[in-house]
Amino acid sequence: MGIGLIHGGWRPRVLGAHRVPSAGPVILAVNHAHNVDGPVLMGTAPRPVHFLIKREAFIGPLGRFLTGIGQIPVDRGGTDRTAVTSALGVLERGGVLGIFPEGTRGAGDFAALRGGLAYFAVRSGAPVVPVVVLGGAEGHSRLVPALPPLRGRIDVVFGDPFAAAESGARRTRTELDAATERLRGRLEEHLARARRITGR
């Protein structure tokens, strides 16, 4: 359904999807500049993705739909243990967890990373694949201003998987802080590379 929606509404160009491991747990760390970033990734990723999504979105039919396709509601106001357990369960079962490491929509430049990505990466040992979505925030549809122009091009660029911490690293605050900085560097490098490749 997501594939049909995304390819019907826009012209996604997917680069580097082969870099996502074909099996086993993996974390997709995605920049977040527009509200279509999550749906675009769900419709273009080579494997099903379970995203941590703000609890406010789980209302009425949309909420039932998101739950039905395996998305995870999270309370952004504090530590949501239920969401954390559900997300770790996805990785323990060898699935793909999608995270917006900035925590909320913004410039999409990975400048303001929160600690959640490092926690899940260090705790699970799953490789992190950086993903950049470009083009969603360039202009607005005349029919639905909250969406990008229909049939516009949106680029999705997957990077190489990498480990956020050394094998067996402890989940101490020092290690998590160090992992966050390593993640920031790799994500920013991938963003710069994606912009060079796409010309955006």
Steps between C-alpha positions, in 0.01 A plus 500: 500500500781736592684423178191580292430822691853636481565404138156625399534838670866579434801384302734346757856432393657237726879480517703240692213279620730199451702626797223401743585150635257249349449320831552555871438801722577845362425858600418758234598847625302746289515879477166673554415822316146425380197304618523267197850375589371197693241391241752553219749272673234238574410499131856478370703298755600148386366351827196577718578779749359545850516868597478664838219752437365765734200372695286795386482345151327187630146637487194346334539314167857624452598364840351160424675499163839586651459234768395247236817550296723467806584861582588584861336787693735694724438766764761766428444668836716255693644150504234276347596152621228329299627657177861416589409136565303477176785654299759266651263212424503594132881477498506178705275339238739607225286786372565854381450790740462849356603796715501875445806570718417871526179403677276737308467671165752779440778595261573134429875550537569266795630796703288438810526128572320363803625198694244244384687387188821433693309312770331263254819451297720426803239292682414281198834497320305544174677679215383850417424599141484879444217610273444844352171611346533811283239695308200463728541850639555667161170672422140407576214338315234745383229247587636401843746763632627264772640266231783541249396576139330197350717308253804688630828314541601382845844344548561224756869424552613204712852491642732221609413315824731557795526418870430781744726349765763230536376149564428444870493872584331579830180701506650773717420868458858557382473232231156618388628858471800378301274290276275803440799702381617219272149473359479875446823499302401209278149635440628846410755345263224302331279809470782691328561206266127469421483869412799469268351195326153649456604862442266619778 
